[in-house]
Amino acid sequence: MEKRNIPFSPPDITEAEINEVCEALRSGWITTGPRTKEFEKKLKEYCGADGVVCLNSATAALELNLRVLGIGAGDEVIVPAYTYTATASPVVHVGATPVMVDSVEGSPEVDINKLKDAITDKTKAIILVDIAGIVADYDSVIEIAEERKGSFSPANYVQKAIGRIAVLADCAHSLGAVKDGRNAGNIADFSSFSFHAVKNLTTAEGGASAWRHIEGIDNDALYHQYQLYSLHGQSKDALAKTKLGAWEYDIVGAWYKCNMTDIAAAMGLRQLERYEDIISRRLSIIEKYDRCCGKLGIKHLNHVSDSHRGSGHLYITYIPGITAQQRNDIICAMAEMGVACNVHYKPLPMMTAYKTMGFDIVNYPAAYDFFSKEITLPLHNKLTDEDVDYVIDCFKKAIRGV
């Protein structure tokens, strides 16, 4: 078997994206402008959301979702222990306290029963994560939030209109995912998407906030609030200021700078045009990986069923009975054969930033167990059928070697 070089997750960029970026550069409009507004419109249609605003990252999107909700000092926000820091760091950014919940045994998904026990009178939001692009169990969490609405004390007009703990979706992986006929971005109260370089749809760096309509809240007014937060609190964006004689503006709040550029949106527009094909190819690769894991007795996440279709963002495996060292040995063996693998994720209580806040991985045994036995195989649209077969052959050899 001839050795191949299989990178983990290179971006899938075609001439269509390159040409659109060049057109944006030639247009003279390279910051937030007409292409960003068009990308917002197309994303809103694609997700079926009631509002979308494009930003410079999913981290900024999640933070602004929290700020729109008025969440801050003295509030608690429940997050999974098994996730990347960008799920929890925005909670810290707004001054609130992250409350971490362990996973279900043998799964990266948050334990709903433990989540329910973690709710207090200070809980203002719960964030779930669509790991690997598979929509989380929002309905169960919304039901729990409804049950606890009698003790909920809203801090601002948006919280008051929702009338219960807000349920937020970290959709960094799940653009295009569907569950029970509803698209990611139109299931939780507020959602945040990532268009980072390794995501299915990329704008190099970028993200978006999306939301469902809240009775009593004007969507246009909410969109305007996101614009204010993302552009220094400036009452007019640069596009509005280009109108003749329309230079006058106000700064209504000393806020933030996290807008998307038209160069980034140019990439996104062309990626979105072919996005269903991108997902289709990823799911076809997953079918092959599933067959391999079935033969090896290795567990994996379920990306497709009668009730859901994931976005096919990551191929996460869980190998029962191995140690963390054996997992590392398998990854090293794969690397020696030219295949780059990864681990998703090292639980937050293992990270220095969160350990200094008092979190201890000992209190999250299921999260640690899954982490210690997890390997993520390369999954991207640059993989040929021959590449996929090579990855599978290498995985079989590496597994047999431990």
C-alpha positions in Angstrom: 0.0 0.0 0.0 1.6 3.2 -1.2 1.8 5.9 1.5 -0.5 8.9 1.1 -0.6 12.3 2.8 -4.1 12.8 4.3 -4.5 16.2 6.0 -7.2 16.5 8.7 -9.4 19.3 7.5 -8.2 21.5 4.6 -10.7 24.2 3.3 -12.7 23.4 0.2 -12.2 26.5 -2.0 -13.1 26.6 -5.7 -12.7 29.2 -8.5 -16.3 30.4 -7.7 -15.2 31.6 -4.3 -11.9 33.1 -5.6 -13.7 35.0 -8.4 -16.3 36.3 -6.0 -13.6 37.6 -3.6 -11.8 39.2 -6.5 -15.1 40.9 -7.5 -15.5 42.2 -4.0 -12.0 43.6 -4.0 -12.6 45.3 -7.4 -15.9 46.7 -6.2 -14.1 48.9 -3.7 -16.4 47.7 -0.9 -14.5 45.3 1.3 -15.9 45.8 4.8 -19.5 45.1 5.9 -21.6 46.0 2.9 -23.9 44.6 0.2 -22.4 41.1 0.1 -22.7 40.7 3.9 -26.3 41.8 3.7 -27.0 39.3 0.9 -25.3 36.5 2.8 -27.4 37.2 5.9 -30.5 37.1 3.7 -29.5 33.7 2.1 -28.6 32.2 5.5 -31.9 33.3 6.9 -33.7 31.5 4.1 -31.5 28.4 4.3 -32.0 28.0 8.0 -35.6 29.1 8.1 -34.6 31.5 10.9 -36.5 34.6 11.8 -33.4 36.7 12.0 -29.7 36.4 11.1 -26.8 38.7 11.5 -23.3 37.9 10.2 -20.3 38.5 12.5 -16.5 37.7 12.6 -16.8 34.5 14.6 -19.2 32.1 16.3 -17.6 33.1 19.6 -18.7 36.7 18.9 -22.2 35.4 17.9 -22.7 33.5 21.1 -21.4 36.4 23.2 -23.9 38.8 21.5 -26.7 36.3 22.0 -25.9 36.5 25.7 -25.7 40.2 25.7 -29.0 40.6 23.8 -30.5 38.5 26.6 -29.0 40.9 29.2 -27.0 38.1 30.8 -24.2 39.3 33.1 -22.7 39.4 36.6 -24.6 37.3 39.1 -26.2 35.1 36.4 -25.4 31.4 35.7 -25.3 29.8 32.3 -25.3 26.0 32.0 -22.8 24.6 29.5 -21.5 21.0 28.7 -18.2 20.0 30.1 -17.5 18.2 26.9 -17.0 21.0 24.3 -14.5 23.5 23.0 -13.8 26.6 25.0 -15.8 28.8 22.6 -19.0 27.5 24.1 -18.0 28.6 27.6 -15.7 31.6 27.2 -18.5 34.0 26.0 -20.2 33.3 29.3 -17.1 34.5 31.1 -16.8 37.5 28.7 -20.2 38.8 29.8 -19.4 38.4 33.5 -21.7 35.5 34.1 -20.8 32.1 35.7 -20.5 29.0 33.6 -22.0 25.9 35.2 -20.7 22.7 33.7 -22.6 19.5 33.3 -21.2 16.0 32.6 -21.9 13.9 29.6 -24.0 10.7 29.1 -21.8 7.7 29.6 -20.2 6.6 26.3 -21.3 9.8 24.6 -20.2 13.4 24.1 -23.9 14.5 24.6 -24.8 16.4 27.8 -26.6 14.4 30.5 -30.1 15.9 30.5 -30.9 14.6 34.0 -27.7 16.2 35.4 -28.5 19.4 33.5 -31.9 19.5 35.2 -30.3 19.2 38.6 -27.8 22.0 37.8 -30.6 24.6 37.3 -30.9 27.2 40.1 -32.8 30.5 40.5 -29.7 32.2 39.0 -29.8 30.2 35.8 -30.6 32.5 32.9 -29.5 30.4 29.9 -28.6 26.8 28.9 -26.3 26.2 26.0 -26.3 22.9 24.1 -23.7 21.9 21.5 -24.4 20.2 18.1 -21.3 18.1 18.3 -20.1 16.9 14.9 -23.0 18.6 13.3 -25.7 16.5 15.0 -28.6 18.5 16.4 -28.8 18.2 20.2 -31.9 17.5 22.3 -33.3 21.0 22.5 -36.9 19.9 22.9 -36.2 18.1 26.2 -34.3 21.2 27.5 -37.0 23.6 26.4 -39.5 21.4 28.2 -37.4 21.5 31.4 -37.1 25.3 31.1 -40.9 25.6 30.7 -41.3 23.5 33.9 -39.1 25.9 35.8 -40.6 29.1 34.4 -42.5 29.7 37.7 -39.3 30.5 39.5 -37.7 32.4 36.6 -36.9 36.0 37.2 -36.2 37.9 33.9 -33.4 40.5 33.8 -34.4 42.4 30.6 -37.2 42.7 28.1 -36.0 39.8 25.9 -35.9 37.4 28.8 -39.3 38.7 29.9 -40.7 38.0 26.5 -39.3 34.5 26.4 -40.7 34.0 30.0 -38.3 31.2 30.9 -34.6 30.2 30.9 -33.3 30.9 27.4 -32.1 27.8 25.4 -29.1 28.6 23.1 -27.6 26.4 20.4 -23.9 26.2 19.7 -24.3 25.4 16.0 -20.6 25.8 15.2 -20.7 22.4 13.5 -24.3 22.1 12.4 -25.2 24.4 9.5 -27.5 22.4 7.3 -28.4 19.8 10.0 -32.0 18.9 10.3 -34.0 17.3 13.1 -37.7 16.4 13.0 -38.1 18.7 10.0 -36.5 21.7 11.6 -33.2 23.2 10.5 -30.4 24.1 12.9 -30.8 27.8 13.5 -34.5 27.5 13.9 -34.8 25.2 16.9 -33.3 26.9 19.9 -34.2 30.4 20.9 -30.8 31.7 19.7 -28.1 30.0 17.7 -24.5 30.7 16.8 -22.8 29.4 13.6 -19.1 29.2 12.7 -17.6 29.7 9.3 -14.0 29.1 10.4 -11.5 27.7 8.0 -12.1 24.1 9.1 -15.9 24.2 9.0 -18.1 22.7 6.2 -18.9 26.2 5.0 -16.0 28.7 5.4 -15.5 32.4 5.1 -11.9 31.9 6.5 -13.0 33.5 9.7 -16.7 34.3 10.4 -19.9 33.4 12.1 -23.5 34.3 12.5 -26.2 34.7 15.1 -29.7 33.4 14.3 -32.9 33.5 16.2 -36.5 32.3 16.3 -39.2 34.9 16.6 -40.1 35.8 20.2 -43.7 37.0 20.8 -43.6 40.7 21.6 -40.1 41.3 20.1 -39.6 43.1 16.8 -37.1 41.2 14.7 -35.9 44.3 12.9 -35.3 46.0 16.2 -33.4 42.9 17.4 -31.3 42.9 14.3 -30.5 46.6 14.8 -29.4 45.8 18.4 -26.9 43.2 17.0 -25.6 45.8 14.5 -25.1 48.3 17.4 -23.2 45.7 19.5 -21.0 44.6 16.6 -20.1 48.1 15.3 -19.0 50.1 18.3 -22.6 51.1 19.1 -22.6 53.3 16.0 -26.1 54.3 15.0 -25.3 54.0 11.2 -23.1 51.3 9.6 -20.6 52.3 6.9 -23.1 51.3 4.1 -25.7 53.7 5.4 -23.1 56.5 5.8 -22.2 56.3 2.1 -25.4 58.0 1.1 -24.8 61.6 0.1 -25.0 64.0 3.0 -25.6 61.1 5.5 -22.4 61.3 7.4 -24.0 62.2 10.8 -24.1 59.4 13.3 -24.2 58.7 17.1 -22.5 56.3 19.4 -25.3 54.9 21.5 -23.2 52.5 23.6 -19.5 51.8 24.2 -19.7 48.4 22.6 -17.8 46.0 20.4 -16.2 45.4 17.0 -17.0 42.0 15.5 -18.7 42.6 12.1 -18.2 40.4 9.0 -16.5 41.9 6.0 -17.8 41.7 2.4 -14.6 39.8 1.5 -15.6 37.0 3.9 -19.3 37.2 2.8 -18.2 36.8 -0.8 -16.7 33.4 0.0 -19.8 32.4 2.0 -22.2 33.3 -0.8 -20.5 31.0 -3.2 -20.0 28.2 -0.7 -23.7 28.3 0.3 -24.7 27.8 -3.4 -23.1 24.4 -3.4 -23.5 23.6 0.3 -26.0 20.7 -0.1 -23.5 19.0 -2.4 -20.8 19.6 0.3 -23.0 17.9 2.9 -23.9 15.0 0.5 -20.3 14.2 -0.1 -19.4 14.3 3.5 -22.3 11.9 4.4 -21.2 9.5 1.7 -17.7 9.3 3.3 -19.4 8.8 6.7 -21.3 5.7 5.3 -17.9 4.1 4.5 -16.5 5.0 7.9 -19.6 3.6 9.6 -19.2 0.2 7.8 -15.6 0.1 8.9 -16.4 0.8 12.5 -19.2 -1.7 12.5 -16.7 -4.5 11.4 -14.2 -3.3 14.1 -16.7 -3.1 16.9 -15.9 0.6 17.3 -18.7 3.1 18.3 -19.4 6.2 16.4 -21.9 9.0 16.3 -25.1 8.5 14.3 -25.3 11.2 11.6 -28.4 10.1 9.8 -31.7 8.5 10.9 -35.4 8.7 10.0 -35.7 11.8 12.2 -32.5 13.7 11.6 -29.7 14.5 9.2 -26.4 15.8 10.5 -24.2 18.2 8.6 -21.4 15.6 8.6 -18.9 17.9 10.1 -16.7 15.5 12.2 -16.3 11.8 12.3 -16.0 11.0 16.0 -15.2 7.4 17.1 -15.2 5.9 20.6 -13.1 2.8 21.1 -14.3 0.8 24.2 -11.7 -0.8 26.4 -8.7 1.3 25.5 -6.7 3.7 27.7 -5.8 7.3 26.9 -2.2 6.1 26.1 -3.5 3.5 23.6 -5.7 6.1 22.0 -2.6 8.3 21.6 -0.6 5.4 20.2 -3.3 4.8 17.5 -3.2 8.5 16.5 0.6 8.4 16.3 0.4 5.2 14.2 -2.0 6.9 11.8 0.3 9.9 11.5 3.2 7.6 10.7 1.1 6.3 7.8 0.4 9.8 6.6 -3.1 10.2 8.1 -3.8 13.2 10.4 -6.4 12.5 13.1 -7.6 14.6 16.0 -9.4 14.5 19.3 -12.7 16.3 19.9 -12.6 17.4 22.6 -10.4 17.6 25.7 -13.1 18.5 28.3 -13.0 22.0 29.6 -12.4 21.0 33.3 -9.0 19.7 32.1 -7.9 23.1 30.7 -5.9 25.6 32.8 -8.3 28.5 32.3 -11.2 26.5 33.8 -9.2 24.7 36.4 -8.3 28.1 37.9 -12.0 28.8 38.1 -12.4 25.7 40.3 -13.5 23.1 37.8 -12.0 19.6 38.3 -12.3 16.8 35.8 -12.8 14.3 38.6 -16.4 15.6 38.8 -17.0 14.8 35.1 -16.1 11.1 34.8 -18.2 10.4 31.7 -16.7 13.4 29.8 -13.2 12.1 30.7 -14.0 8.6 29.7 -15.3 9.6 26.3 -12.3 11.9 25.7 -9.8 9.2 26.7 -11.2 6.8 24.1 -12.1 9.2 21.3 -10.4 9.6 17.9 -11.7 11.8 15.1 -10.9 10.6 11.5 -10.3 13.1 8.7 -13.5 14.1 7.0 -13.6 16.7 4.2 -14.5 17.3 0.6 -10.9 17.1 -0.6 -10.9 13.4 0.2 -11.1 11.1 -2.9 -12.7 7.7 -2.7 -9.1 6.2 -2.8 -8.1 8.5 0.1 -11.1 7.3 2.2 -10.2 3.7 1.5 -6.6 4.4 2.6 -7.8 6.0 5.8 -9.9 3.0 6.6 -7.0 0.6 5.8 -4.7 2.6 8.1 -7.3 2.7 10.9 -7.7 -1.1 10.8 -3.9 -1.5 11.0 -3.5 1.0 13.8 -6.4 -0.6 15.8 -4.9 -4.1 15.5 -1.5 -2.8 16.6 -2.7 -1.7 20.1 
